[in-house]
Structure formats: structure tokens, C-alpha cells
């Protein structure tokens, strides 16, 4: 694990252009958030003071403005931020696999994404299906809570542990996407399916190290917030308004470091660990059948892989003649 950690840190430092881009995007969205709600808040307060609208109407307007903002953020995350994150994943996978750093990382990463997925929505759908399959596998593999349900304390501990594992597993889907970028497989659905199979065969080491580093990341983030709280106190000594601004600044700095540095670093560690651990492992029919019996989402993933294969090479119309498809061994 230590060697993976050191290698991942080296890879992370070599992808600083993408890290800087993520920080810049995070700052931009933070500023947009502050300006948007600043304008909305000012408008609502102005209308209330003028008696143009009542309190309940103002509250409804604020709620609608918030929902509109969340919808816009969701759209941006799915079609803009997601492509940036996927490009970073592609660069990390390339460095881990080849040891070479692309000269123009931003162009290389976005080019890899476009060459594998024609549109952002296709990548999003693959990722969501992979994430669901991993979650269902983890729920099946980690079922000790059923054995200790008669001991309330142990049951509560395992409930917390399961939630922590769920949080850690949220990073593993990006490792599967990284595998898709480097797999010698034109069928992205099949590559994603094989990535899930590889995870199922190495899940103990992958999930264990991921859980440890994710918990460490949250400890660092919490410590950072505590270290920044004096900043709010300094502003608070000036006036209540400045105190609010101080807490906004603390939250902004904390989120920028968390989203722009800590999360990309953890992602790099998880991807590096997965790609290295899975090098000596191959997908097999036994594990595929095991996953198909226990995960509906994995069955959907397999079905989409088979459908893509049929669409690409219709029966009797294969470029290699009427040769049956090879199954992973």
C-alpha cells in the first residue's frame, strides 16, 4: 500500500495542470454561487422592505431560486465538470499504464474522453451503471451485519462502517472508468463490465486501502476547517456582517482545497492502486456468473455489452468472417 501511495502521489504531481484546472473551475463556481445568492438575497430583502411581497411569497421565491440553481449546477456537473474529471482520469490511467506524461494533458485527456465516448451523456450512463453494480456487489460481499444483528452495539458499528465503505466505494467507479481508457477493448460496455469483474476479484485490498485514505482525507479536511476558524473570528471582531463574510471565506477556502486538491489526490491513489492490483488478474466466467446472480445492474451492464457487440458485428457480417466472439478468460 505504501508503494502505491508513493506512486500515486508522484502521478498526482505530474497531473498538476488538471489539478489547477479543477481548482480554477471550483473557484469560478464558488464565485458564481456567492454572486447568484447575493443578488437573490438582495432582491428578496428589497422587495420585503418595500412591502411589494409578503414573507411567505419571499420564502417561496427564495426556494424556487435555490431549486433553479441546483438544477443548473446538476446540468453543469453532468455535462461540464464531469468531462473535466473524466479527462483527468484518462491522464492518470495513461501515466500509470505507460509511465509517460502527455505533453498537453488537457488536450490529451479531453481527446481520450471524446474518442471513447461520443457525448458526455454516454460516459455518465456508463459510470452510473458501474457505480450501481459496485454498490450492489459491496452490499452482498459485506453482509456481516446479518450475523451480529442480535448485538446492538456491533450492529451500530457495522452500520457506520457500511456507510463509510459506501463513501469509499464512490471513488472506485472512477477507477473502473480509468480501466476502460486503457483496456484493449473497443466495446466500452464490455471493458466496464470487465473492470467491475476485476474489482470483484481484488475488492478486499482495493476497498481496504480506499477506505483508509478516504477517512484520512476527511480527517485532514476537518483539521483544515478548524485551522481556518480563527479567520472568521478576526472578521467577527469588526462587525456581524464581516463575521458572515469571514465564515463564507472559510467555507470557500475549505471547499476549494477539498474539491480541488484532496479529492483529486484520493482519486489518483484509488485509480493507481486499482490499476496496479488488477494487472495480474483477468476476468473469468465464474466471477461474471457470480456477479450476474447477485447484481441486477451488473446484468444490465453485461446486456449492454452484448448488445453493443451485436450492433458492431451483426451475425454473419463480421469483418473476420463468421467467427464466434471470445469470452474473457
C-alpha positions as a Markdown table, in Angstrom:
| # | Residue | x | y | z |
|---|---|---|---|---|
| 1 | Unk | 0.0 | 0.0 | 0.0 |
| 2 | Unk | 2.9 | 2.4 | 0.8 |
| 3 | Unk | 4.4 | 1.9 | -2.6 |
| 4 | Unk | 1.0 | 2.5 | -4.3 |
| 5 | Unk | 0.7 | 5.6 | -2.1 |
| 6 | Unk | 4.1 | 7.0 | -3.2 |
| 7 | Unk | 3.5 | 6.2 | -6.9 |
| 8 | Unk | 0.0 | 7.8 | -6.8 |
| 9 | Unk | 1.5 | 10.9 | -5.2 |
| 10 | Unk | 4.0 | 11.1 | -8.0 |
| 11 | Unk | 1.3 | 10.7 | -10.6 |
| 12 | Unk | -0.8 | 13.3 | -8.9 |
| 13 | Unk | 2.1 | 15.8 | -9.0 |
| 14 | Unk | 2.5 | 15.0 | -12.7 |
| 15 | Unk | -1.1 | 15.9 | -13.4 |
| 16 | Unk | -1.0 | 19.4 | -11.8 |
| 17 | Unk | -2.4 | 21.1 | -15.0 |
| 18 | Unk | -5.6 | 19.2 | -14.4 |
| 19 | Unk | -5.5 | 19.9 | -10.7 |
| 20 | Unk | -5.1 | 23.6 | -11.4 |
| 21 | Unk | -8.0 | 23.5 | -13.9 |
| 22 | Unk | -10.2 | 21.8 | -11.3 |
| 23 | Unk | -9.2 | 24.4 | -8.7 |
| 24 | Unk | -10.0 | 27.2 | -11.2 |
| 25 | Unk | -13.3 | 25.7 | -12.0 |
| 26 | Unk | -14.1 | 25.3 | -8.3 |
| 27 | Unk | -13.3 | 28.9 | -7.6 |
| 28 | Unk | -15.4 | 30.0 | -10.6 |
| 29 | Unk | -18.4 | 28.1 | -9.4 |
| 30 | Unk | -17.9 | 29.3 | -5.9 |
| 31 | Unk | -17.9 | 32.9 | -7.1 |
| 32 | Unk | -21.0 | 32.3 | -9.2 |
| 33 | Unk | -22.7 | 30.8 | -6.2 |
| 34 | Unk | -21.9 | 33.8 | -4.0 |
| 35 | Unk | -22.9 | 36.3 | -6.6 |
| 36 | Unk | -26.1 | 34.5 | -7.5 |
| 37 | Unk | -27.4 | 34.1 | -3.9 |
| 38 | Unk | -26.1 | 37.6 | -3.1 |
| 39 | Unk | -28.3 | 39.0 | -5.9 |
| 40 | Unk | -31.3 | 36.8 | -5.0 |
| 41 | Unk | -31.0 | 37.7 | -1.3 |
| 42 | Unk | -30.7 | 41.4 | -2.0 |
| 43 | Unk | -33.7 | 41.3 | -4.3 |
| 44 | Unk | -35.9 | 39.4 | -1.8 |
| 45 | Unk | -34.9 | 41.7 | 1.1 |
| 46 | Unk | -35.5 | 44.8 | -1.1 |
| 47 | Unk | -39.0 | 43.6 | -2.1 |
| 48 | Unk | -39.8 | 42.7 | 1.5 |
| 49 | Unk | -38.7 | 46.1 | 2.8 |
| 50 | Unk | -40.7 | 47.8 | 0.1 |
| 51 | Unk | -43.8 | 45.8 | 1.0 |
| 52 | Unk | -44.1 | 44.5 | -2.6 |
| 53 | Unk | -44.2 | 40.9 | -1.5 |
| 54 | Unk | -45.1 | 39.2 | 1.8 |
| 55 | Unk | -42.9 | 36.9 | 3.9 |
| 56 | Unk | -44.3 | 33.6 | 2.6 |
| 57 | Unk | -44.1 | 34.8 | -1.0 |
| 58 | Unk | -40.5 | 35.8 | -0.5 |
| 59 | Unk | -39.7 | 32.4 | 1.1 |
| 60 | Unk | -41.3 | 30.7 | -1.9 |
| 61 | Unk | -39.3 | 32.9 | -4.3 |
| 62 | Unk | -36.1 | 32.0 | -2.5 |
| 63 | Unk | -36.9 | 28.3 | -2.6 |
| 64 | Unk | -37.6 | 28.5 | -6.3 |
| 65 | Unk | -34.4 | 30.4 | -6.9 |
| 66 | Unk | -32.5 | 27.7 | -5.0 |
| 67 | Unk | -34.1 | 24.8 | -6.9 |
| 68 | Unk | -33.3 | 26.6 | -10.2 |
| 69 | Unk | -29.7 | 27.0 | -9.1 |
| 70 | Unk | -29.4 | 23.3 | -8.1 |
| 71 | Unk | -30.8 | 22.2 | -11.4 |
| 72 | Unk | -28.3 | 24.4 | -13.2 |
| 73 | Unk | -25.4 | 23.0 | -11.1 |
| 74 | Unk | -26.6 | 19.5 | -11.8 |
| 75 | Unk | -26.6 | 20.2 | -15.5 |
| 76 | Unk | -23.1 | 21.8 | -15.3 |
| 77 | Unk | -21.8 | 18.8 | -13.3 |
| 78 | Unk | -23.1 | 16.3 | -15.8 |
| 79 | Unk | -22.0 | 18.0 | -19.0 |
| 80 | Unk | -19.1 | 20.2 | -18.0 |
| 81 | Unk | -17.4 | 19.2 | -14.7 |
| 82 | Unk | -17.9 | 15.6 | -15.5 |
| 83 | Unk | -15.9 | 15.9 | -18.7 |
| 84 | Unk | -13.1 | 17.7 | -16.9 |
| 85 | Unk | -13.0 | 15.0 | -14.2 |
| 86 | Unk | -13.1 | 12.2 | -16.9 |
| 87 | Unk | -10.2 | 13.8 | -18.7 |
| 88 | Unk | -8.2 | 13.8 | -15.5 |
| 89 | Unk | -9.0 | 10.1 | -15.1 |
| 90 | Unk | -7.7 | 9.4 | -18.6 |
| 91 | Unk | -4.4 | 11.2 | -18.0 |
| 92 | Unk | -3.9 | 9.4 | -14.7 |
| 93 | Unk | -4.6 | 6.0 | -16.3 |
| 94 | Unk | -2.2 | 6.8 | -19.2 |
| 95 | Unk | 0.6 | 7.7 | -16.8 |
| 96 | Unk | 0.1 | 4.6 | -14.5 |
| 97 | Unk | 0.0 | 2.3 | -17.5 |
| 98 | Unk | 2.8 | 3.7 | -19.6 |
| 99 | Unk | 4.9 | 5.8 | -17.2 |
| 100 | Unk | 4.7 | 8.7 | -19.7 |
| 101 | Unk | 3.2 | 12.1 | -19.1 |
| 102 | Unk | 1.3 | 13.6 | -22.1 |
| 103 | Unk | 2.8 | 16.9 | -23.2 |
| 104 | Unk | -0.6 | 18.6 | -23.4 |
| 105 | Unk | -2.6 | 17.0 | -20.7 |
| 106 | Unk | -5.8 | 18.9 | -21.2 |
| 107 | Unk | -5.9 | 18.2 | -24.9 |
| 108 | Unk | -4.9 | 14.6 | -24.4 |
| 109 | Unk | -7.5 | 14.0 | -21.6 |
| 110 | Unk | -10.4 | 15.5 | -23.4 |
| 111 | Unk | -9.4 | 13.8 | -26.6 |
| 112 | Unk | -9.4 | 10.4 | -24.9 |
| 113 | Unk | -12.8 | 11.1 | -23.5 |
| 114 | Unk | -14.2 | 12.0 | -26.9 |
| 115 | Unk | -12.6 | 9.0 | -28.6 |
| 116 | Unk | -14.2 | 6.6 | -26.2 |
| 117 | Unk | -17.5 | 8.3 | -25.5 |
| 118 | Unk | -19.0 | 10.4 | -28.3 |
| 119 | Unk | -21.0 | 12.5 | -25.9 |
| 120 | Unk | -20.9 | 13.3 | -22.2 |
| 121 | Unk | -24.2 | 11.6 | -21.5 |
| 122 | Unk | -22.8 | 8.2 | -22.7 |
| 123 | Unk | -20.0 | 8.5 | -20.2 |
| 124 | Unk | -22.4 | 9.5 | -17.5 |
| 125 | Unk | -24.6 | 6.5 | -18.1 |
| 126 | Unk | -21.7 | 4.0 | -18.1 |
| 127 | Unk | -20.4 | 5.5 | -14.9 |
| 128 | Unk | -23.8 | 5.4 | -13.1 |
| 129 | Unk | -24.3 | 1.8 | -14.1 |
| 130 | Unk | -20.8 | 0.8 | -12.9 |
| 131 | Unk | -21.4 | 2.7 | -9.7 |
| 132 | Unk | -24.7 | 0.8 | -9.0 |
| 133 | Unk | -23.1 | -2.6 | -9.8 |
| 134 | Unk | -20.2 | -1.9 | -7.4 |
| 135 | Unk | -22.7 | -0.8 | -4.7 |
| 136 | Unk | -24.8 | -4.0 | -5.1 |
| 137 | Unk | -21.6 | -6.1 | -5.0 |
| 138 | Unk | -20.4 | -4.5 | -1.8 |
| 139 | Unk | -23.8 | -5.0 | -0.2 |
| 140 | Unk | -23.6 | -8.7 | -1.0 |
| 141 | Unk | -19.9 | -9.1 | -0.1 |
| 142 | Unk | -20.1 | -7.2 | 3.2 |
| 143 | Unk | -23.0 | -8.8 | 4.9 |
| 144 | Unk | -21.7 | -9.3 | 8.5 |
| 145 | Unk | -24.4 | -7.1 | 9.9 |
| 146 | Unk | -26.8 | -10.1 | 9.4 |
| 147 | Unk | -24.6 | -12.2 | 11.7 |
| 148 | Unk | -24.4 | -9.8 | 14.6 |
| 149 | Unk | -27.9 | -8.2 | 14.4 |
| 150 | Unk | -28.6 | -9.6 | 17.9 |
| 151 | Unk | -25.8 | -7.4 | 19.3 |
| 152 | Unk | -27.0 | -3.8 | 19.1 |
| 153 | Unk | -23.6 | -2.2 | 19.7 |
| 154 | Unk | -21.9 | -4.3 | 17.0 |
| 155 | Unk | -24.8 | -3.7 | 14.6 |
| 156 | Unk | -24.4 | 0.1 | 15.1 |
| 157 | Unk | -20.7 | -0.1 | 14.5 |
| 158 | Unk | -21.2 | -2.1 | 11.3 |
| 159 | Unk | -23.9 | 0.4 | 10.1 |
| 160 | Unk | -21.3 | 3.2 | 10.4 |
| 161 | Unk | -18.7 | 1.0 | 8.7 |
| 162 | Unk | -21.1 | 0.2 | 5.9 |
| 163 | Unk | -21.7 | 3.9 | 5.3 |
| 164 | Unk | -18.0 | 4.6 | 5.3 |
| 165 | Unk | -17.5 | 1.8 | 2.8 |
| 166 | Unk | -20.2 | 3.3 | 0.6 |
| 167 | Unk | -18.4 | 6.6 | 0.7 |
| 168 | Unk | -15.1 | 5.0 | -0.2 |
| 169 | Unk | -16.7 | 3.0 | -3.0 |
| 170 | Unk | -17.9 | 6.2 | -4.6 |
| 171 | Unk | -14.3 | 6.6 | -5.8 |
| 172 | Unk | -14.0 | 3.1 | -7.2 |
| 173 | Unk | -16.2 | 3.8 | -10.2 |
| 174 | Unk | -13.6 | 6.3 | -11.5 |
| 175 | Unk | -11.0 | 3.5 | -11.3 |
| 176 | Unk | -13.2 | 1.4 | -13.5 |
| 177 | Unk | -13.6 | 4.2 | -16.0 |
| 178 | Unk | -9.7 | 4.5 | -15.9 |
| 179 | Unk | -9.6 | 0.8 | -16.8 |
| 180 | Unk | -11.9 | 1.5 | -19.8 |
| 181 | Unk | -9.5 | 4.1 | -21.1 |
| 182 | Unk | -6.5 | 1.7 | -21.2 |
| 183 | Unk | -8.3 | -1.6 | -21.9 |
| 184 | Unk | -7.6 | -3.1 | -25.3 |
| 185 | Unk | -11.4 | -3.3 | -26.0 |
| 186 | Unk | -13.4 | -1.3 | -28.4 |
| 187 | Unk | -16.6 | -2.2 | -26.7 |
| 188 | Unk | -16.7 | 0.3 | -23.7 |
| 189 | Unk | -19.6 | -1.6 | -22.1 |
| 190 | Unk | -17.6 | -4.8 | -22.1 |
| 191 | Unk | -14.5 | -3.0 | -20.8 |
| 192 | Unk | -16.6 | -1.5 | -18.0 |
| 193 | Unk | -18.0 | -4.9 | -17.2 |
| 194 | Unk | -14.5 | -6.5 | -17.1 |
| 195 | Unk | -13.4 | -3.6 | -14.8 |
| 196 | Unk | -16.2 | -4.5 | -12.3 |
| 197 | Unk | -15.2 | -8.2 | -12.5 |
| 198 | Unk | -11.6 | -7.2 | -11.7 |
| 199 | Unk | -12.8 | -5.2 | -8.8 |
| 200 | Unk | -14.8 | -8.2 | -7.5 |
| 201 | Unk | -11.6 | -10.3 | -7.6 |
| 202 | Unk | -9.5 | -7.7 | -5.8 |
| 203 | Unk | -12.1 | -5.9 | -3.7 |
| 204 | Unk | -10.5 | -6.6 | -0.3 |
| 205 | Unk | -7.2 | -4.8 | -0.9 |
| 206 | Unk | -8.8 | -2.1 | -3.1 |
| 207 | Unk | -11.6 | -1.2 | -0.8 |
| 208 | Unk | -9.5 | -1.5 | 2.3 |
| 209 | Unk | -6.9 | 1.0 | 1.1 |
| 210 | Unk | -9.6 | 3.2 | -0.3 |
| 211 | Unk | -11.4 | 3.3 | 3.0 |
| 212 | Unk | -8.3 | 4.2 | 4.9 |
| 213 | Unk | -7.3 | 7.0 | 2.6 |
| 214 | Unk | -10.8 | 8.4 | 2.4 |
| 215 | Unk | -11.2 | 8.5 | 6.2 |
| 216 | Unk | -7.8 | 10.2 | 6.3 |
| 217 | Unk | -8.9 | 12.8 | 3.8 |
| 218 | Unk | -11.9 | 13.7 | 5.9 |
| 219 | Unk | -9.7 | 14.0 | 8.9 |
| 220 | Unk | -7.4 | 16.4 | 7.0 |
| 221 | Unk | -10.4 | 18.4 | 5.7 |
| 222 | Unk | -11.8 | 18.7 | 9.3 |
| 223 | Unk | -8.4 | 19.8 | 10.6 |
| 224 | Unk | -8.2 | 22.4 | 7.8 |
| 225 | Unk | -11.5 | 23.9 | 8.8 |
| 226 | Unk | -10.5 | 24.1 | 12.4 |
| 227 | Unk | -7.3 | 25.8 | 11.4 |
| 228 | Unk | -9.2 | 28.4 | 9.4 |
| 229 | Unk | -11.9 | 29.2 | 12.0 |
| 230 | Unk | -9.7 | 32.0 | 13.6 |
| 231 | Unk | -10.1 | 33.8 | 10.3 |
| 232 | Unk | -13.8 | 34.1 | 10.9 |
| 233 | Unk | -13.2 | 35.3 | 14.5 |
| 234 | Unk | -10.9 | 38.1 | 13.2 |
| 235 | Unk | -13.6 | 39.3 | 10.8 |
| 236 | Unk | -16.3 | 38.9 | 13.5 |
| 237 | Unk | -14.5 | 41.4 | 15.7 |
| 238 | Unk | -15.2 | 44.0 | 13.1 |
| 239 | Unk | -18.9 | 43.6 | 12.7 |
| 240 | Unk | -21.6 | 40.9 | 12.3 |
| 241 | Unk | -21.6 | 41.4 | 8.5 |
| 242 | Unk | -17.9 | 40.9 | 8.3 |
| 243 | Unk | -18.3 | 37.8 | 10.5 |
| 244 | Unk | -20.6 | 36.3 | 8.0 |
| 245 | Unk | -18.1 | 37.2 | 5.2 |
| 246 | Unk | -15.4 | 35.5 | 7.3 |
| 247 | Unk | -17.3 | 32.3 | 7.5 |
| 248 | Unk | -18.1 | 32.4 | 3.8 |
| 249 | Unk | -14.3 | 32.8 | 3.2 |
| 250 | Unk | -13.5 | 29.9 | 5.5 |
| 251 | Unk | -16.1 | 27.7 | 3.7 |
| 252 | Unk | -14.8 | 28.8 | 0.3 |
| 253 | Unk | -11.2 | 28.1 | 1.1 |
| 254 | Unk | -12.1 | 24.7 | 2.7 |
| 255 | Unk | -14.2 | 23.7 | -0.3 |
| 256 | Unk | -11.6 | 24.8 | -2.8 |
| 257 | Unk | -8.9 | 22.7 | -1.1 |
| 258 | Unk | -11.2 | 19.8 | -0.6 |
| 259 | Unk | -12.6 | 19.7 | -4.1 |
| 260 | Unk | -9.5 | 20.9 | -6.0 |
| 261 | Unk | -6.7 | 19.1 | -4.1 |
| 262 | Unk | -7.8 | 16.5 | -1.6 |
| 263 | Unk | -10.5 | 14.7 | -3.8 |
| 264 | Unk | -8.3 | 14.6 | -6.9 |
| 265 | Unk | -5.4 | 13.2 | -4.9 |
| 266 | Unk | -7.6 | 10.5 | -3.3 |
| 267 | Unk | -8.9 | 9.7 | -6.8 |
| 268 | Unk | -5.4 | 9.3 | -8.1 |
| 269 | Unk | -4.5 | 7.0 | -5.2 |
| 270 | Unk | -7.5 | 4.8 | -5.8 |
| 271 | Unk | -7.0 | 4.6 | -9.6 |
| 272 | Unk | -3.3 | 3.8 | -9.2 |
| 273 | Unk | -4.0 | 1.1 | -6.6 |
| 274 | Unk | -6.7 | -0.5 | -8.7 |
| 275 | Unk | -4.8 | -0.5 | -12.0 |
| 276 | Unk | -1.7 | -2.0 | -10.3 |
| 277 | Unk | -3.5 | -4.6 | -8.3 |
| 278 | Unk | -5.6 | -5.7 | -11.3 |
| 279 | Unk | -2.7 | -6.2 | -13.7 |
| 280 | Unk | -2.1 | -9.8 | -12.8 |
| 281 | Unk | -5.9 | -10.6 | -12.7 |
| 282 | Unk | -8.1 | -11.5 | -15.6 |
| 283 | Unk | -11.9 | -11.6 | -15.9 |
| 284 | Unk | -13.3 | -15.1 | -15.7 |
| 285 | Unk | -16.7 | -16.6 | -16.4 |
| 286 | Unk | -17.1 | -17.8 | -12.9 |
| 287 | Unk | -16.9 | -14.3 | -11.4 |
| 288 | Unk | -19.1 | -13.0 | -14.2 |
| 289 | Unk | -21.8 | -15.5 | -13.3 |
| 290 | Unk | -21.4 | -14.8 | -9.6 |
| 291 | Unk | -22.0 | -11.1 | -10.2 |
| 292 | Unk | -24.9 | -11.7 | -12.6 |
| 293 | Unk | -26.7 | -13.7 | -9.9 |
| 294 | Unk | -26.2 | -11.0 | -7.3 |
| 295 | Unk | -26.4 | -7.7 | -9.1 |
| 296 | Unk | -29.2 | -6.6 | -11.4 |
| 297 | Unk | -27.1 | -3.6 | -12.5 |
| 298 | Unk | -24.3 | -5.9 | -13.5 |
| 299 | Unk | -26.7 | -7.9 | -15.6 |
| 300 | Unk | -27.7 | -4.7 | -17.3 |
| 301 | Unk | -24.0 | -3.9 | -17.9 |
| 302 | Unk | -23.5 | -7.3 | -19.5 |
| 303 | Unk | -26.6 | -6.9 | -21.6 |
| 304 | Unk | -25.5 | -3.6 | -22.9 |
| 305 | Unk | -22.0 | -5.1 | -23.7 |
| 306 | Unk | -23.6 | -7.9 | -25.7 |
| 307 | Unk | -26.0 | -5.5 | -27.5 |
| 308 | Unk | -23.1 | -3.3 | -28.5 |
| 309 | Unk | -21.2 | -6.3 | -29.7 |
| 310 | Unk | -24.1 | -7.4 | -31.8 |
| 311 | Unk | -24.6 | -3.9 | -33.2 |
| 312 | Unk | -21.0 | -3.6 | -34.1 |
| 313 | Unk | -20.7 | -7.1 | -35.6 |
| 314 | Unk | -24.1 | -8.4 | -36.7 |
| 315 | Unk | -24.5 | -12.1 | -37.1 |
| 316 | Unk | -22.9 | -13.3 | -40.4 |
| 317 | Unk | -21.4 | -9.8 | -41.0 |
| 318 | Unk | -18.2 | -9.8 | -39.0 |
| 319 | Unk | -15.1 | -8.5 | -40.6 |
| 320 | Unk | -13.3 | -11.7 | -39.6 |
| 321 | Unk | -16.0 | -14.0 | -41.0 |
| 322 | Unk | -18.5 | -16.0 | -39.1 |
| 323 | Unk | -16.3 | -16.4 | -36.0 |
| 324 | Unk | -17.9 | -16.6 | -32.6 |
| 325 | Unk | -16.9 | -13.9 | -30.0 |
| 326 | Unk | -14.4 | -14.9 | -27.5 |
| 327 | Unk | -15.4 | -14.7 | -23.9 |
| 328 | Unk | -13.0 | -13.3 | -21.3 |
| 329 | Unk | -10.8 | -16.0 | -19.8 |
